[in-house]
Amino acid sequence: MNFSERQRSAISLFVFAAVFITLTVSSYRRESATWDEPQHVVTGYNALRFHDYRTDPEHPPFLRMWAALPLLAMGDIKVDLWKIDQTDPFSWVTGGQFFFCHDVLYVANDADRLLYAARFMIVLLGVLLGMLLFCWARELLGFWPAAMVLGLYTIEPNLLAHARLVTTDFGVTCFTFGTMYFLWRTARLLSVGNLCGLAGFFVLAQVSKFSALLLGPIVLALLVVRVCQKKPWLLSLGRQSDVRGHLGKLVAALSIVAMLAAVTWMAIWAVYDFRYLPSASTTWRWDFQQDPVILQRAPLLTKAIGWADQHQLLPNAYSQGFLLGQVKAQKRSGFLAGDYSIKGWWYFFPLAFLIKTPISVILLFLTGVVFCALRWRGFLDQNIYVLFPLVAFLGAAMMMNLNIGVRHILPIQPLVLLLAGNAIAELYVSQRKPLRVLLGALGFLAVMEFAFVCPHYLAFFNQFAGGPRNGHKYLVDSNLDWGQDLKGLKSWMVQHEVQHINLSYFGTADPAYYKIDCTYLPGGAFFDESLVRAPQLPGFVAVSVTNLRGVYFPEGSRNIYQRLLETEPVAVIGYSIYVYQVERPWWQ
């Protein structure tokens, strides 16, 4: 890469970072906490500040600790861990942690102050992922196609939505992509830099989310492919050489696998402070293998985790958190296009992808896959490192019962964009004017799809589903309504001089924190169900669309808000909260 191209790349990345940060920060300051954010923020802070890993064991702590880093500079944060000490482990994970995190954020501290600082740390990972995507696309396709792929990334609503939230979804997406990028580079050249990049991103993924364990078999399979190839494996470890025979390449691949296993095991212990127990308390530990329900749902896994825990092969919070997460994922209420299930649908994620991804990206992606097929001779050298992990993550998600959000296949989104880059490159270099016009039209369509939903990125649905206003007919929960629009509701109340509202809010943010005077209806006020009352009518009734659909209500009361759903709302807040003017009880 010459000096001129280096300058162009630096300028492009600087402009991208400025635009991306502006879009994400301006958006997240308009929104209240989503469902999981209080847990992630408080868990990360407790791990960093007190070396206490009991708050929520369902994910490894690295990403939460990363998000909580700025909070260490805030010396006035109030957290009292005695509530954890006074609660038994089973009661804690089944309810106590949610109330504790709510109180830390909304009662003891200034929630938005903590939340904004933590969210910005995830935005930085969004910038990092964009840079990785640009670098890989530039090496594969050249500068201008890479710049266009980066432009698509900058305005892709699903990535924008999660790049500004304190969850584990975006971070593991970034680290997964980094792993595949450096694995591709390592397969071309065994060098210290490439190996460090591969090990670094692989390890970060493993200590961020348990779903990253899928990277293990993916990396192993792709290394097997590299060993089976006839072409030499270039080596640059001190001196330039190459590995030619299958035996030599097998030794190199096994060495890489051994290195990844060793550094991952060490990193897991390091992120838990090299301590087996989750806190300084010698009597507080998780033993989920003793629970009959967990044993019944996953007998083999429970016994395996119990054995590993008995021999202290891994920190207690890590092994038991993995077991808890796997068991909880087996049964979870889901909604898809009017149907309800606790077992899910095998086609949930393909359908979610088709209606939650911009049409422009889908068309470019499908065209890019066609070009992969047409250029099959180079498939094992390049596109297999993009297409295979994409298929693996999507296939694994399709076999799961956890059908609550497209965020669970978020790691495929940057890979989709990279494959779309194949189509962009072909259209860009084409001498046929209609094809270049088509590329411009698809770019314009991408901008229009982004502009239509901005700044409510989480609520994006393409026109296959009729846009975000019709999204709730197909998907809810974190696909659309994750508790993010309380601030928007308060703004609407101020603008229309509404002093009081009846509220059924799906989320963990506290309406009182935003000075919303409300009567809590069924489905809201999880932190104190005794506050639920009959609505004050006539008056305004605001209901989150997840509650309108009754997804998490008992089957007998699922249709409590059905009649409201059949009427025209007076306002729709961020596509997730519907406001109705009601004169009399609607359920009679």
N, C-alpha and C positions, 0 to 999 in steps of 0.2 A: 504494500500500500504506500503510494507516494505521498509527499507532503501536502499536495493539493487535496487529495482525497481524505487525508487525515483531518484537514481543516474543515472540509464539508461535513465529515462525520461528527466532529466536535460541535460544530454550529447546530447541526440537526438534533443532536442529543440535548444540547442546552435549551433549544427552543421547545423540544418535546417535554423536558423536565419542567420548564416554566408553565407550559400550558396544562400539563397533567396535574401538577400541584394546585394550580388555580382552580381547575374543574373539581377536584376532589375536596379540597379544603372549603371552598365556597359552598359546596353541597352538604358536607357533613355538619357544618355549623348550623344548618337549617333543621337538622333532624335530632330527635330524641334517641335514646339508647335502643338498640334492637334487643331481642330477647336474651341472647347469650352474652352480650357485652359486659354487664355488671359482673358476671362470674369470671370472665376472662381478665378483666382489669384487676379485680380484687385478688384473684388467684395469683396473678403475676406479681402484684405488689407484695403480697405476703411471702412469696417465694424469695423475692429479692431482698426485702427488708428484714424478714424474720427467719429466713431459711426454713419456712414452714410450708409443707407441700400437701396439707390436708384439705384445703379449701374445695378443690374439685379435681379428682384424680382421672377423669375420663380422657384427658389428653396429656401427653408429656408437656413440660412447662416452658420450653424455650421461647416459643412465640409470645406467650403471655408475659414472660419476663422481659422480652425485647420491647413489647408495647409499654410496659410499666417503667422502663428506665427513666423517663423524664420525671416520674412521680417521686423518685428518690431525692430530687432537688427541692421538693415541696416539704418543708419541715413540719408543717402543721396538719398533716393527714392523720386522722384519728381512726385507729383500728384496735379493737379489744378482742384478743384471741381466747379469752376465758370461755366464751360461748362454745367454741369448739371443744375445749377441754371438758366442759360439762355435758357434752352430747356424745352418745355412743355412736360408733362408726356407721352402723346401719341406718339409724335415724338421721344421721347427718347427710348421707348421700341421697336419701329418699325425700328430703324436704328441707332440713335445717340449713343447708348451704345456700338455697335460694333466698330465704329470708335474711340470712346473715349478709349476703352480698348486697341485697337491696338496702338494708339499713346502713351499711358502710358508705354506699354511694349517695343515697338520698336523704338520710337522716343525720349522719355524723359529719358529712362533708359536702362540698359544692360539687355536685355530680358532673356538670358540664365542664368545669375546670379540669377535672381529672380525665374525663372522657376525650376532650379535644386534644390534650397532650398525647394520650395513648394512641388515638386514631392517626395522628400525624406520623407516628413510627411505622404504621402499616402503609401509609402513603409512600414512605421512602422505599419500602419493598416493591411498591408499584413502579417506582422509577427504576429500580434495579432490574426488575423483570423486563421492562421496556428496553433497557440497554442490552440485556442478554438476547432478546428477540431480534433487535436490530443487528447485533454482531453476527448471530447465526445466519440471518437472512442475507446479510451482506456477503458473507463467505460463500453462501450457496448460490446467490442470485445476482449479486452486484449491488452497487450503491443505490440507484434510483428505485428499483423494486423493493429494496430493504426500507428505504425511506417511506414508501407507500404502505408497506406492511406496518411500520411503526405508526403511521397516521391512522390506519384502521384500529390498531391497538389503543391509541389515545382516546378514541371515541367509542370503543366497544362497551355498551352499557353494562353487561354482566361483570366484566373486569373492573370497570369504574365503580360499580356498586359495592363490590367487596374489597376493593383496594383502599377503602376509607373506613372500614369497620374493624373493631378489635375482635376478631375471631381467628380461628386457625386456618380457615379455608384459603385465604389469599396467600398467606405465607407458605403453606405447603405447595401451592401452585407454583410460586416463584422458585422454591428449592427443587421441586420435581423437574421443572424446565431446565434449571441450571445443571442438574445431574445428567439429563439427556444430552445437553449441549456438550458438556465436557466428556461424556462417554463417546460421543461421535468424534470429538477431536482426539481422544485417546486412541480410538480405533484406527485413526489415520497416523498418529505419531505418539509413541510412548515417550513422554517427556515429563520432567519434574513438574512443570507448570500445569500440564493437563491432568496429571494424576492428583495434584493438590486441589485443583478445581473440582474434579470428580469426587474426591473424598470429602471435601468441604461441604459441597451442596448435598451429597448423599447423607452425610451425618446430620446436617441441619434439618433435613426433611424427617429423619428418624426421631429426632428429639422434639419435633413440633406436632406431629399428628400420627396416630396409629395406622391410618390408611396408607401412610408412606411405606409400610412394610411390603407393599406390593412392588415397590421399586427393586427389592431384592431379586425375585425371580425374573423381572424384566431385564435387569442388568446382566444376570447370569445367562439368560437366553441369548441376548445380543452378543455377549462375549463368546458364546458357543458358535454363533454365526461367524464371528470374526476368525475364530480358530479354524473353521472349516473352509474359509476362503483360500484360494491358491496364492493370491498376491502377497508379497512379503509384508511384514509388519515393521514399519520404520521405527527405529529406536534412537532416542537422543537422551541418554543418561550418562553424562560426562563426555561421551564421544558419539559421533554419528555412526550407526550401523543398521542392520535390519535382521529380523528373525524370519527365516524362510520355511523351515520344516514345521509340520503339524505338531510334533512333540515340543519344539521350542515355543511355539505360540500357545500351546496348552499350558506349559509352565508359566508363561507370562500372564495368561488369563487367571490361572489359579492363584498366582501371587497377588493379583489385583483383588480377587474375591477375598483372600485371607486378610489383606490390608483393610478392606472395607469392613469386614466382620470385626476385626480387632479394634479399629478406631471407633466404630459405632458402639461397641460394648463399653469402651472407656468413656465415650461421650455421654452415654446414658447414666453411668455412675457420676460423672462430673456434674451434669445438669441437676442431679439430686444431691449435690454437695458431698458425694462419696459417703453417703450414709444410708443404711438399710431402712431404718424407720422413717416415717414421713415427717417427724418433728422431733424436738428435743425430749418429748414425753416418752418414757420407756414403756408405758402401759397402753399407749394409743396406737393401734395398727389395724389394718383391714384384713379380714379373713372371710372373703366372700365365698370361698369354697365350702364354708360351713352352712351357708344358706340353702335350705332345701329347694327353693324355687330356682335358684341359679344352677344348682346341681342337676335338677330335672331338665332344664332347658338346654344345658350344654355339658353333659356328663364327662365326655372325654377331655374337653378343654379345661373344665374345672379341675379335674384330677391332675392334668399336666401342669397347670398354674400352681396348684397346691404343692406339687413336688418341687417345682422350681423355687417357690417361696420358702419351703421348708429348708432348702439348701442355700437360700439367700444368694441365688445366682444373679438376681436383679433387684433393684430397690423395690420395697414393698408397694409404694405408690404406683410404680410403673407396671409391675406384673398384675396387681389387683385392678388397676385402672383399665388395663387392656381387657381383662375378663369382664368387668362391669359393662364396658362399652359394647362388647360383642353380644352380651346377653340382652341388653336394652334394645339393641338394633333389631332383634328378632321379631319384636312385636311393637308396632308404632302406628297410631292412627294416621291414615293418609287419605287424600282427596284427589281425584282425577276426573275432570269433565263430568261432574255430577255423581260419580260413584265414590263409595267409601270402603276402606279396607284396612285391616291391621297387618296383612301379609304383603300388601303391595301388588304391583303389576310388573311383569317382565319388560313391558314396553314403556314404562313411565319415563325413563331418562331419554330414550330416543325421541319420544313425543315432546318432552320438556325442551330438549335441545332445538327441535324444529320450530317451536313457537316462541322460544325465548332468545334465539340468536337472530341478529339482523339478517334480513333476506339477502342483502348484498354480500354478506360474509358467507352465507350458505351457498349461494351461486358460485362464488369464487372458490370456495372449498371443494365443491363437487367437481368443478372444472379442473382444479389442481390435482385431484385424485385421478382424473382421467389422464392427465399428462404424466402422472407417475406410472400408470399402466402402459402408456405408449413408450415411455423410456425405461422399460423394465430392466434393461441391461445394467443400468447404474443404480438399481433399487437397493441392493445390499450395501452399497457404499454410502448412500445418502438417506433416501426417504424411509428406509426401514426404521431408522432411529427416531423418526417422527410418527410414522403411521402405526408401528407396533405398540408403543406405549399408549397411544390414543385408543386403539382397539382394546388393549388390556384394561385400562382404567374404565372405559365405558362398559366392557363386558363384565367386570367385577361388580360395578354398580348395578347392572341389570340383574345380577344374581342375588342382590341384597333385598331385604324387606324394608329398608329404611328409605321410603319414598316421600321425603318431605321438602326437598329443594334441589334445584339445578346446581346449587353450590357444591354438591357432593361430586359433581363431575367437572368442577371448575378447572382442574389440571389439564383437561383436554383443550381448553379454549385457546391458549397461546399456540398449541400444536396445530389447531385448526387454522389459525392465522398464518402460520408458517407454510402449511400446505396450500393455503390460498395464495401465498406468494408465488407458487409455481405458475398459477394462472396469470397473476399480475405480470410476471416477467415475460411470459409468452405474448400477452397482449401488448405489452409495452414495446417490445422489440419488433413487433409485426409491422410489415410494410403496408398492410392493408388498412386503409383509412377506417372502414366500418368497425374493425376490431379495436382500434385505438379510441374511436368514439364510444364503443361499448364500455371500455375501461373507464373513460371519463363519466359515463352515465352511471356505472356502478359506484364510483366514488361519490358522485352527487347523491345517489340514493342512500349511501352510508351516512353522509352528513345530515340528510333530511330525517332519517330514522333516529339519529342521535338527538337532533334539535327538537323533535316531536316530544321526547320524554324528558329532556333536560329540565331541571336537575334531579328528577325522581328516578334515578337509574335502576334502583331495585325493582321498580314496577314495570320495567320494560317488557312488552310483548310485541311481536311483529304483527304485520297485517294478516298473516295466516290465521291468527287468533282474533283479529279485529282490533288490535292495538291494546294499550294498557287499560283502557276503560272496560274492556271485555275480558281481561285476563282472569278475573275471579271465576269465570265460568269453567275454567280449565284447571287452574292451579291457585293455591293460596299459600299461607305460611311464609317461609323465607323467600318464596318466588315473587311475592307481591306485598304481603302485609306481615311485617316482622316487628311491629311496635314503633316504627320510626317517625310517625307523623303527629305526635302529641303537640309539638311546637306549632305545627301548621294549624291544628285545631284551635289552639289558644289564639293564634293570629286571626283566624276567622271569627272567633267569638268577640274579640276586641273590635274588629272592623265592622261587625254587624250589631254591636252593642248587646250581645247576649250575655247575661250575667250568670246564668245557671244552665247546666246541660245534664241530661241523663246519659250515662256513658257505659258502654260495654267495650272495654279496651283489651285487645290482645297484645300483651307486652309486659315488660318488667320495669319500665320507667314509671315514675310516680306522678300522676296528674297534679297532686298538691304542690310538687316542686315547681311546676310551671304555672301555679296559681290558677288552676282550673277548678272552679266551684262546680261540683258534680254530685249526682246521686249514682252510686255504683250499681250497675245491673248485672245479672248473671253473665259470667264470662270475664269479668274484670276484677280488679283489686285482689289479685292472687296473694298479696302480702298480708291481707286481713279480710277473710271472707265474711266476717261478721259485719262488715260495712255494707254488704249488698242489701238493697232495699227495693221496694216497688217504685216504679218511676213516678215523678211528679208531672202529671198531665192535667191540662194540655201543656205542651212544651216541646223542646227540641230533644231528639234522641240520636245519639251518635254511636255507631256500632262498627267495629273493625270487621272487614270482610271475612276474615277467618272465622269469626264468631257468627256472622250472618250465615255462613255455610254450615255452622255447627260441627266443625271437624273434630274438636276435642270435647264435645259435650257427650254425655251418656246418650245411647241410642233413643231412649224414650223422650228426651228433651232436645233432640237435634234440630227440630224445626221451630224452635221458640221464636226465631226472628224471620221465619220464612215469609210471612205476610208483608213485612217491611221490605224484603228483597223484591217483592213483586210490585212495589210502588216507586214513584219517582222521587229521588232524594232532592233536597233543596241545595245540597252542596256535596262535593266529593273532595276530600282532603288528601292530596298526594296519591290518589287512586286507592288508598288503603282504608280510609275511614269514611263511611257514608253517614250523612246527617239528614234526618227526617224531621218534619214538623208533624207532630202527632197530637190529635185531639182527645182520643179515647184509647183504652187498652186494646192493643192489636191482637193479643193472643186469645181473646174470647170469641 
